[in-house]
């Protein structure tokens, strides 16, 4: 038996563990930037569509429903944290400009 076929047997019984979406800094920052410019229904529509897209990606990678939900919730928390960081940085810049 070759090493490749031995490894194939080992990996075929394991679930795929994707890189956590909450740690995808580029996606988190892109979503936060987009949400800063949107308000009301357009923001809600964008946010729901983005979370659904990420959920579908995770399911396609082999995550079960529970893991997918946890990862999407973690992602939502990271986007909210990024929005807070952006708000604080903006407020700090405005405050420094007045001093």
MMTF fields as JSON, N, C-alpha, C and O atoms, coordinates in Angstrom:
{
  "mmtfVersion": "1.0.0",
  "mmtfProducer": "UNKNOWN",
  "numBonds": 395,
  "numAtoms": 396,
  "numGroups": 99,
  "numChains": 1,
  "numModels": 1,
  "chainsPerModel": [1],
  "groupsPerChain": [99],
  "chainIdList": ["A"],
  "bondAtomList": [4, 2, 8, 6, 12, 10, 16, 14, 20, 18, 24, 22, 28, 26, 32, 30, 36, 34, 40, 38, 44, 42, 48, 46, 52, 50, 56, 54, 60, 58, 64, 62, 68, 66, 72, 70, 76, 74, 80, 78, 84, 82, 88, 86, 92, 90, 96, 94, 100, 98, 104, 102, 108, 106, 112, 110, 116, 114, 120, 118, 124, 122, 128, 126, 132, 130, 136, 134, 140, 138, 144, 142, 148, 146, 152, 150, 156, 154, 160, 158, 164, 162, 168, 166, 172, 170, 176, 174, 180, 178, 184, 182, 188, 186, 192, 190, 196, 194, 200, 198, 204, 202, 208, 206, 212, 210, 216, 214, 220, 218, 224, 222, 228, 226, 232, 230, 236, 234, 240, 238, 244, 242, 248, 246, 252, 250, 256, 254, 260, 258, 264, 262, 268, 266, 272, 270, 276, 274, 280, 278, 284, 282, 288, 286, 292, 290, 296, 294, 300, 298, 304, 302, 308, 306, 312, 310, 316, 314, 320, 318, 324, 322, 328, 326, 332, 330, 336, 334, 340, 338, 344, 342, 348, 346, 352, 350, 356, 354, 360, 358, 364, 362, 368, 366, 372, 370, 376, 374, 380, 378, 384, 382, 388, 386, 392, 390],
  "bondOrderList": [1, 1, 1, 1, 1, 1, 1, 1, 1, 1, 1, 1, 1, 1, 1, 1, 1, 1, 1, 1, 1, 1, 1, 1, 1, 1, 1, 1, 1, 1, 1, 1, 1, 1, 1, 1, 1, 1, 1, 1, 1, 1, 1, 1, 1, 1, 1, 1, 1, 1, 1, 1, 1, 1, 1, 1, 1, 1, 1, 1, 1, 1, 1, 1, 1, 1, 1, 1, 1, 1, 1, 1, 1, 1, 1, 1, 1, 1, 1, 1, 1, 1, 1, 1, 1, 1, 1, 1, 1, 1, 1, 1, 1, 1, 1, 1, 1, 1],
  "groupList": [{"groupName": "UNK", "atomNameList": ["N", "CA", "C", "O"], "elementList": ["N", "C", "C", "O"], "formalChargeList": [0, 0, 0, 0], "bondAtomList": [1, 0, 2, 1, 3, 2], "bondOrderList": [1, 1, 2], "singleLetterCode": "X", "chemCompType": "L-PEPTIDE LINKING"}],
  "groupTypeList": [0, 0, 0, 0, 0, 0, 0, 0, 0, 0, 0, 0, 0, 0, 0, 0, 0, 0, 0, 0, 0, 0, 0, 0, 0, 0, 0, 0, 0, 0, 0, 0, 0, 0, 0, 0, 0, 0, 0, 0, 0, 0, 0, 0, 0, 0, 0, 0, 0, 0, 0, 0, 0, 0, 0, 0, 0, 0, 0, 0, 0, 0, 0, 0, 0, 0, 0, 0, 0, 0, 0, 0, 0, 0, 0, 0, 0, 0, 0, 0, 0, 0, 0, 0, 0, 0, 0, 0, 0, 0, 0, 0, 0, 0, 0, 0, 0, 0, 0],
  "groupIdList": [1, 2, 3, 4, 5, 6, 7, 8, 9, 10, 11, 12, 13, 14, 15, 16, 17, 18, 19, 20, 21, 22, 23, 24, 25, 26, 27, 28, 29, 30, 31, 32, 33, 34, 35, 36, 37, 38, 39, 40, 41, 42, 43, 44, 45, 46, 47, 48, 49, 50, 51, 52, 53, 54, 55, 56, 57, 58, 59, 60, 61, 62, 63, 64, 65, 66, 67, 68, 69, 70, 71, 72, 73, 74, 75, 76, 77, 78, 79, 80, 81, 82, 83, 84, 85, 86, 87, 88, 89, 90, 91, 92, 93, 94, 95, 96, 97, 98, 99],
  "secStructList": [7, 7, 2, 2, 2, 2, 2, 2, 2, 2, 2, 2, 6, 1, 7, 7, 7, 7, 7, 7, 4, 4, 4, 7, 2, 2, 2, 2, 2, 2, 2, 2, 2, 2, 2, 2, 2, 7, 7, 6, 2, 2, 2, 2, 2, 2, 2, 2, 2, 2, 2, 2, 2, 2, 2, 2, 2, 2, 2, 2, 6, 6, 7, 7, 2, 2, 2, 2, 2, 2, 2, 2, 2, 2, 2, 2, 2, 2, 2, 2, 2, 2, 2, 2, 2, 2, 2, 2, 2, 2, 2, 2, 2, 2, 2, 2, 2, 2, 7],
  "xCoordList": [0.848, 0.0, 0.896, 1.87, 0.558, 1.353, 1.01, -0.024, 1.913, 1.676, 0.438, -0.314, 0.22, -0.94, -2.239, -3.174, -2.301, -3.545, -3.731, -4.864, -2.644, -2.757, -3.285, -4.143, -2.778, -3.253, -4.688, -5.451, -5.063, -6.436, -7.408, -8.483, -7.042, -7.891, -8.009, -9.069, -6.942, -6.962, -7.81, -8.553, -7.695, -8.395, -9.844, -10.63, -10.232, -11.601, -12.597, -13.785, -12.142, -13.038, -13.138, -13.91, -12.4, -12.389, -13.188, -13.222, -13.826, -14.554, -13.56, -12.513, -13.897, -13.081, -13.242, -14.357, -12.134, -12.174, -11.666, -10.458, -12.581, -12.154, -11.534, -11.764, -10.747, -10.184, -11.344, -12.243, -11.355, -12.51, -12.79, -11.883, -14.038, -14.367, -14.199, -13.99, -14.287, -14.086, -12.641, -12.359, -11.728, -10.31, -9.907, -8.737, -10.863, -10.595, -10.662, -11.69, -9.559, -9.493, -9.965, -10.671, -9.587, -9.992, -11.494, -12.061, -12.144, -13.603, -14.268, -15.233, -13.751, -14.301, -14.207, -15.181, -13.039, -12.847, -13.688, -14.221, -13.809, -14.626, -16.083, -16.735, -16.59, -17.985, -18.204, -19.202, -17.268, -17.399, -17.392, -18.19, -16.503, -16.44, -17.742, -18.245, -18.279, -19.54, -20.677, -21.502, -20.72, -21.79, -21.705, -22.718, -20.499, -20.365, -21.06, -21.508, -21.149, -21.734, -23.219, -23.9, -23.727, -25.125, -25.924, -25.392, -27.217, -28.095, -29.465, -29.851, -30.193, -31.561, -31.648, -30.834, -32.65, -32.902, -31.701, -31.383, -31.021, -29.866, -28.79, -28.178, -28.562, -27.577, -28.04, -27.257, -29.305, -29.855, -29.797, -29.423, -30.166, -30.137, -28.697, -28.466, -27.752, -26.344, -25.857, -25.237, -26.139, -25.647, -26.205, -25.465, -27.495, -28.112, -27.543, -27.255, -27.383, -26.849, -25.419, -25.049, -24.62, -23.224, -23.147, -22.356, -23.954, -23.955, -24.46, -23.937, -25.465, -25.954, -24.883, -24.71, -24.162, -23.102, -22.02, -21.559, -21.62, -20.606, -21.117, -20.371, -22.378, -22.96, -22.952, -22.597, -23.343, -23.345, -21.931, -21.732, -20.959, -19.566, -19.124, -18.496, -19.45, -19.069, -19.744, -19.107, -21.018, -21.727, -21.124, -20.993, -20.762, -20.155, -18.786, -18.36, -18.101, -16.799, -16.93, -15.93, -18.153, -18.365, -18.69, -18.79, -18.857, -19.251, -20.672, -21.511, -20.929, -22.311, -23.036, -22.411, -24.344, -25.169, -24.726, -24.637, -24.45, -24.079, -22.763, -22.656, -21.768, -20.471, -20.621, -20.028, -21.412, -21.642, -22.247, -21.801, -23.253, -23.9, -22.919, -22.891, -22.115, -21.129, -20.13, -19.774, -19.682, -18.718, -19.342, -18.687, -20.573, -21.235, -21.445, -21.268, -21.817, -21.979, -20.64, -20.587, -19.568, -18.235, -17.864, -17.302, -18.182, -17.915, -18.685, -18.13, -19.951, -20.763, -20.16, -20.121, -19.692, -19.045, -17.8, -17.567, -17.001, -15.769, -16.077, -15.366, -17.123, -17.502, -17.963, -17.608, -18.747, -19.184, -17.984, -17.945, -17.011, -15.802, -15.034, -14.51, -14.962, -14.276, -15.011, -14.374, -16.332, -17.106, -16.838, -16.712, -16.749, -16.425, -15.029, -14.838, -14.042, -12.675, -12.649, -11.988, -13.36, -13.406, -14.052, -13.587, -15.122, -15.812, -14.891, -14.791, -14.217, -13.305, -12.142, -11.741, -11.599, -10.495, -10.96, -10.242, -12.151, -12.709, -12.936, -12.599, -13.504, -13.763, -12.443, -12.357, -11.429, -10.123, -9.486, -8.904, -9.605, -9.074, -9.795, -9.168, -11.12, -11.889, -11.51, -11.384, -11.327, -10.935, -9.56, -9.335, -8.636, -7.272, -7.29, -6.467, -8.184, -8.272, -8.798, -8.54, -9.533, -10.109, -9.159, -9.311, -8.183, -7.276, -6.311, -5.493],
  "yCoordList": [-1.17, 0.0, 1.236, 1.306, 2.206, 3.424, 4.337, 4.184, 5.3, 6.27, 7.1, 7.443, 7.424, 8.228, 7.504, 8.099, 6.215, 5.486, 5.249, 5.206, 5.096, 4.962, 6.258, 6.226, 7.393, 8.685, 8.942, 9.532, 8.512, 8.706, 7.992, 8.515, 6.809, 6.079, 6.78, 6.752, 7.402, 8.104, 9.368, 9.67, 10.095, 11.374, 11.232, 12.145, 10.147, 10.035, 9.874, 10.136, 9.449, 9.274, 10.516, 10.532, 11.523, 12.736, 13.844, 13.953, 14.66, 15.811, 16.901, 17.048, 17.644, 18.775, 19.883, 20.198, 20.465, 21.579, 22.811, 22.986, 23.667, 24.863, 25.889, 25.875, 26.774, 27.886, 28.701, 29.055, 29.013, 29.736, 31.052, 31.857, 31.261, 32.469, 33.729, 34.812, 33.605, 34.774, 35.251, 36.392, 34.405, 34.768, 35.202, 35.483, 35.252, 35.741, 37.263, 37.868, 37.855, 39.298, 40.121, 41.114, 39.724, 40.48, 40.505, 41.537, 39.375, 39.302, 40.123, 40.843, 40.017, 40.787, 42.282, 43.014, 42.731, 44.165, 44.632, 45.741, 43.794, 44.153, 44.325, 45.286, 43.403, 43.492, 44.725, 45.429, 44.98, 46.151, 47.436, 48.34, 47.515, 48.711, 48.894, 50.011, 47.808, 47.884, 48.313, 49.147, 47.747, 48.092, 49.529, 50.116, 50.104, 51.518, 52.433, 53.521, 51.998, 52.856, 52.592, 53.388, 51.479, 51.114, 51.362, 51.295, 51.652, 51.876, 51.304, 51.2, 50.935, 50.464, 49.156, 48.253, 49.066, 47.839, 47.387, 46.197, 48.312, 47.852, 47.183, 46.201, 47.708, 47.11, 45.733, 44.783, 45.629, 44.345, 43.311, 42.161, 43.723, 42.819, 42.336, 41.144, 43.259, 42.901, 41.929, 40.914, 42.24, 41.439, 40.024, 39.055, 39.903, 38.575, 37.784, 36.595, 38.434, 37.747, 37.28, 36.175, 38.112, 37.753, 36.574, 35.653, 36.598, 35.494, 34.203, 33.125, 34.307, 33.118, 32.551, 31.336, 33.445, 32.995, 32.244, 31.187, 32.794, 32.127, 30.8, 29.823, 30.759, 29.51, 28.445, 27.296, 28.821, 27.865, 27.372, 26.196, 28.273, 27.89, 26.854, 25.856, 27.089, 26.149, 24.795, 23.756, 24.803, 23.546, 22.786, 21.563, 23.515, 22.88, 22.279, 21.308, 22.864, 22.341, 21.147, 20.527, 20.829, 19.653, 19.922, 18.978, 21.173, 21.477, 20.981, 21.023, 20.52, 20.19, 21.484, 22.534, 21.396, 22.589, 23.311, 24.539, 22.555, 23.169, 23.929, 25.057, 23.33, 23.991, 25.226, 26.269, 25.106, 26.245, 27.405, 28.543, 27.134, 28.206, 28.88, 30.106, 28.074, 28.639, 29.533, 30.609, 29.072, 29.877, 31.175, 32.217, 31.129, 32.349, 33.316, 34.524, 32.806, 33.676, 34.306, 35.489, 33.523, 34.073, 35.153, 36.188, 34.904, 35.879, 37.175, 38.267, 37.052, 38.23, 39.032, 40.261, 38.333, 39.016, 39.774, 40.902, 39.159, 39.808, 41.033, 42.034, 40.968, 42.135, 43.259, 44.417, 42.939, 43.961, 44.578, 45.79, 43.755, 44.274, 45.187, 46.218, 44.819, 45.655, 46.981, 48.027, 46.948, 48.184, 49.086, 50.301, 48.505, 49.297, 49.9, 51.075, 49.101, 49.615, 50.775, 51.785, 50.635, 51.697, 52.961, 54.074, 52.77, 53.92, 54.636, 55.863, 53.879, 54.486, 55.191, 56.274, 54.595, 55.229, 56.525, 57.524, 56.511, 57.711, 58.803, 59.966, 58.426, 59.397, 59.965, 61.152, 59.129, 59.565, 60.567, 61.568, 60.28, 61.206, 62.538, 63.592, 62.496, 63.743, 64.525, 65.748, 63.837, 64.494, 65.11, 66.193, 64.447, 64.974, 66.191, 67.088, 66.256, 67.388, 68.641, 69.75, 68.479, 69.619, 70.176, 71.312, 69.376, 69.818, 70.862, 71.328],
  "zCoordList": [0.0, 0.0, 0.0, 0.749, -0.844, -0.922, 0.249, 0.899, 0.502, 1.569, 1.271, 2.183, 0.0, -0.383, -0.074, 0.462, -0.411, -0.141, 1.355, 1.833, 2.095, 3.546, 4.154, 5.036, 3.688, 4.181, 3.775, 4.539, 2.595, 2.129, 3.051, 3.346, 3.506, 4.433, 5.771, 6.397, 6.211, 7.487, 7.43, 8.364, 6.342, 6.258, 5.839, 6.092, 5.22, 4.741, 5.883, 5.695, 7.067, 8.197, 9.065, 10.024, 8.761, 9.573, 8.9, 7.674, 9.725, 9.196, 8.82, 9.45, 7.807, 7.4, 8.43, 8.845, 8.836, 9.778, 9.037, 8.881, 8.581, 7.842, 8.773, 9.983, 8.191, 8.945, 9.487, 8.724, 10.779, 11.357, 10.634, 10.419, 10.266, 9.512, 10.351, 9.803, 11.671, 12.528, 12.483, 12.848, 12.046, 11.96, 10.548, 10.289, 9.66, 8.303, 8.345, 8.04, 8.723, 8.986, 7.792, 7.966, 6.602, 5.418, 5.235, 4.876, 5.478, 5.334, 6.432, 6.175, 7.661, 8.782, 8.482, 8.652, 8.036, 7.756, 6.576, 6.594, 5.553, 4.393, 4.801, 4.394, 5.597, 6.041, 6.918, 6.769, 7.831, 8.701, 7.873, 8.119, 6.907, 6.05, 5.28, 5.156, 4.772, 4.028, 4.95, 4.577, 6.142, 7.083, 7.573, 7.955, 7.566, 7.944, 6.948, 7.307, 5.71, 4.677, 4.456, 3.809, 4.988, 4.794, 6.062, 7.17, 5.885, 7.029, 6.714, 5.549, 7.747, 7.575, 6.815, 7.007, 5.948, 5.186, 4.349, 4.34, 3.64, 2.857, 3.727, 3.306, 4.931, 5.832, 6.287, 6.309, 6.645, 7.086, 5.965, 6.194, 4.758, 3.607, 3.338, 3.138, 3.334, 3.108, 4.177, 3.863, 5.441, 6.555, 6.503, 6.674, 6.268, 6.18, 5.009, 5.14, 3.88, 2.697, 2.938, 2.54, 3.582, 3.858, 4.827, 4.621, 5.87, 6.837, 6.197, 6.479, 5.344, 4.631, 3.705, 3.613, 3.017, 2.113, 2.886, 2.454, 4.028, 4.841, 5.396, 5.45, 5.805, 6.301, 5.217, 5.476, 4.001, 2.895, 2.577, 2.27, 2.652, 2.42, 3.445, 3.093, 4.703, 5.757, 5.585, 5.755, 5.252, 5.021, 3.841, 3.883, 2.797, 1.623, 1.956, 1.33, 2.946, 3.362, 4.305, 4.669, 4.697, 5.534, 6.986, 7.77, 7.371, 8.755, 8.993, 8.093, 10.188, 10.513, 10.902, 11.052, 11.063, 11.338, 12.615, 12.636, 13.669, 14.943, 14.821, 15.302, 14.188, 14.009, 13.124, 13.401, 12.063, 11.173, 11.942, 11.797, 12.755, 13.536, 14.485, 14.593, 15.172, 16.092, 15.357, 15.837, 14.184, 13.435, 12.925, 12.938, 12.485, 12.009, 13.176, 13.014, 14.337, 15.509, 15.907, 16.242, 15.873, 16.164, 15.149, 15.508, 13.893, 12.841, 13.105, 12.983, 13.464, 13.758, 14.908, 14.861, 15.937, 17.064, 16.611, 17.045, 15.741, 15.266, 14.416, 14.5, 13.602, 12.798, 13.718, 13.498, 14.744, 15.698, 16.416, 16.627, 16.791, 17.444, 16.495, 16.916, 15.226, 14.234, 14.049, 13.919, 14.037, 13.936, 15.141, 14.985, 16.343, 17.537, 17.427, 17.739, 16.982, 16.828, 15.846, 16.09, 14.743, 13.742, 14.305, 14.061, 15.056, 15.652, 16.638, 16.614, 17.504, 18.473, 17.791, 18.217, 16.743, 16.013, 15.365, 15.382, 14.8, 14.159, 15.208, 14.983, 16.348, 17.429, 17.954, 18.27, 18.046, 18.534, 17.567, 17.986, 16.269, 15.257, 15.309, 15.208, 15.467, 15.55, 16.797, 16.744, 17.918, 19.156, 19.07, 19.612, 18.402, 18.242, 17.342, 17.522, 16.395, 15.491, 16.159, 15.691, 17.249, 17.967, 19.011, 19.46, 19.393, 20.484, 20.036, 20.829]
}
